[in-house]
Amino acid sequence: MTDLVPDRWLTVDGLANARDVGGLPLDGGGRVRTGVLLRTESLEGLGPAAVAYLTDELGVAQVLDLRTDHERTTYGLGALAAAGVPVHRLSFIPETGIALPETEDTHAALDPMLGHYLAYLEGRGEYVVDGVRRIATLDSGTTVVHCAAGKDRTGVLVALVCAAVGVPREEITADYALSATRIDALFRKWTTASGEPMPGADELDRHRPRAEVMAEFLRLLDERHGGPVGWLRENGLTEDELARLRTRLRDGSA
């Protein structure tokens, strides 16, 4: 029915873009511990068997929902919430005004999403840090982090976490770009549910994340804040929380 495949993808009924952050290599040796942090798209498509697998077998103990309240009202919190798993609402996008945050940053010319990523940090930094903090301070069990597609808002939070625990940059950007391989499946799932036609190839390609966008995002954090960890510290993550994050996510050989 469902299983964790060797390349970190999760095969779960109702999800098209789900994988374990565990297994990514660490600087100096070792890997990110499996079964601690999962990244997915929104969870409204999960059936009872998938919920049982995630909670009983994978030990999901909390959900970080990065969507807006409008998205939650429209699509629901998902079956994990209905099963009693705590859901923390940490919207990376303002609830009013424009649909996505914007920034005047000239570096955003590389890709419009780069501007959005920078704006998550500039406009919703407290929620970004709170997401990292909740992963760090969960005593046991697995965290699921998701947005709508599991690629942009989720990609930014996962990239910060991975950088903080010592995943090499090239691995962070490669993991971010993996979601590009699931865009067709995501849209197929959504259009099947809505009855709308499948978008054309150009439209699908517009939604595919590109490694160079994440690489530039991280480079700008280096330039302006001394790196992702510098940004997290500037915005309230404590040394104790950083140490707990590393303890939670680094395996014993790191």
N, C-alpha and C positions, 0 to 999 in steps of 0.2 A: 504493500500500500504506500508506504513512505519510507525513505531511508536517507542517511547522510552519505552522499557519494564522495569518493576519494578526493575530488578536486574542490571540495568545500561547498559545492552546491547542495542545497536541501531540496529534495523532491517531496513536496507536500501538496496534497490535493487542495486547489484553491489559490495557490501561490505560483507565480511565474518568475519572480526575481528574488529568491531567498537563498542566502548562504551564511555559513558560519565564518565569522572573522578569524576564528581559531585556525591555526595552521600556517598563517603568514610568518615568514622568518623574521628574526630579530637581529639587530646589529650585535656582533659579538657571539652569536650562537644561540640556539634554542628557537622556539616558535611561540606564537601567541597560543595561549591555552584554549582548547576547544570547549564548546559547551558553556561559554561565559557570555558571549555577545553574538547575537544573530541580527542580520540586516535583511529587511523585507520591504515589499510594497504594502499598501493598506490591507487590512485583515478581514474585510467584510465577506470575503468569499470562502472562508473556512467552514467546513462541515464538522459534525461531531467527532468523526474519526481523526481528523487532522488536529482538532483541539486536544483530544486525548493524547495524541502522539506528542504534541508540543509541551503539554503540561506534565504528563505522566512519565514519558520517556526522556525528553530533553530538559525537563525541569524548569520550564519558563515560569519566572516568579514576578516579573514586572514588564510593562510595556511603556516605551517612550514614544508618544505620538506627536510628531512634529508638524502635523497639519493645523490648519486654521479651524476655528469653531464652525465656520460656514461649511467647510469640508466634512467635519464630523456630523453636523446636523444633516447634511445632504446624504452622506453615505453610511453613517453610523460608526460606532466605536469598534465594532467587530465582535466576533464570537468569543475571543479570549476574555474580553471585558464581561460579556454575558456569563462566562464561566467563573467569574469572580477574581480574575487576575487583575491586580491594580494597574490602572492606566494613568500615566502622568502626562498632562497636556502641556506641551512645550512648543507653542507655535513659533516657527522661525519667520513667519510673514505677518505683518500687521493685519489686524482684523478689519480695519477700515481703510478707505483710500484706494490706491492702485492695487491691481491684482498681485503684483510681485514687487518687492522692494527694488529700488534703483540706487545707483551711486554715480556721482559725477567723475569717478576715477577714470582717467584716460587709458589706463591699462585694460579696462574692460572692453576696449575695441577688439581684443583677441577673440572674444566670444561674449555674447550678451549674458550668458550664465555666470561668467566671472564677476560681472557687476552685481548680480544677485547674491553670489556667495559672499562677496565682501560686505554687502548690505546686511546679510544675516548677522554678521559679527558686529557691525556698526549699530544696527537698529534693534537687535534682539539678543545682544550679548549675554544678558542675564539668563536667558533660556538655554543658550548654547552651553554655558558653563554649568547650569543646573543639570543638563543632560549628562555631561561628563561626570559630574559629582555623583549622580544617582547610580551610574555604572560602577564607580569606585567604591561606594559605600554600601552596596547590596552585599550582605554578609554571605549569602549562598544562593545558588540557583542561577538561572539564565535570564539575561535581559534581551528583549526584542526591541530594536529601534526601527521605526518606519515613518514614511511620509505617504505620498500618494503612489509614486512609482518606485520608491526605494533607491533613487539614483542621485538626486541633487541635494535636498536638505539632509537626507540620510547620509549621502556621500561626504558632505562637509563634516558632520559630527563624527563619523567613523574615521575620517582622515585625521582629525585632531586627536582622537583617542589613539590611533595607531602611531602617530608621530610622538605622542607623549610617552608611549611605552617602548619606543625604540625600533619600530618597523622601518626599514630603509625606504627612502623616498621613491625609488623606482618600483618597489612593491606596493606602496600606497597608491601611486598613480595607476598601476596596472589593475589593482583591485577595484578602484573607482571605475575604470573603463570597462571592466567585465560586464557591467549592466548593459552596455551597448548590444551585447549578444542576446539580450532578453527583451528588447523593445518590441520586436514583432510579436512575441508571445504575450506581452502585456496588452498591446492593442487588440490582439485577437480575443483575449479574455474580455476586455472592456466592450468591444463592439458586439461580441456575442451576447453579452448581458443587455446591452442597450438597443440592439437591433439596427445600429447604424452601420454604414459600409466601412470596410477596412481602408485606412488612409493609403495613399500612394507611396511609392518608394522615397520620393523626395521629402515628403512630410515625415515619414518614419526616420529618415536619416537626420532630420533636424533635431530629433529628440535623443539621438545617441550621444552619450557622454564621451569626450575625447581626453586622453591622458594628458595632453599638453595644457588643457585648461586647469586641471588640478595641479600640475607641476608649476604653473605660473601663480596660482593662488598661494601655494606653499612658499614659493620664492618671495612673493610680496610680504608674507608674514615674516620671513627671515629679514627682509630689508627694513621693515617698519617696527618689528617687535622683538627681534632676536629669535624668531621662530615661533611655531605653534605653541610650544610650552611657555614662551615669553608672553604671548597673548593671553593664554589661560591664567597665568599668574597675575598679569595686569588687571584682569577682570574678575579676580576673586577666588580662583582655585588655590587652596592652601598647599603647603609642602606635605602635610600629612595626607591630604586627599590625593595628591599626586603619587605619593608613596603607596597608598592603598590601591590606586588604579594599577600601578605596575605590579604589585603583589598579586592582584586578582587576575591579570591578563598574561603575565609572563609565566611560562612553564618552568619546571624545576631546573632545567639545564641552561637557562638564560643567565 
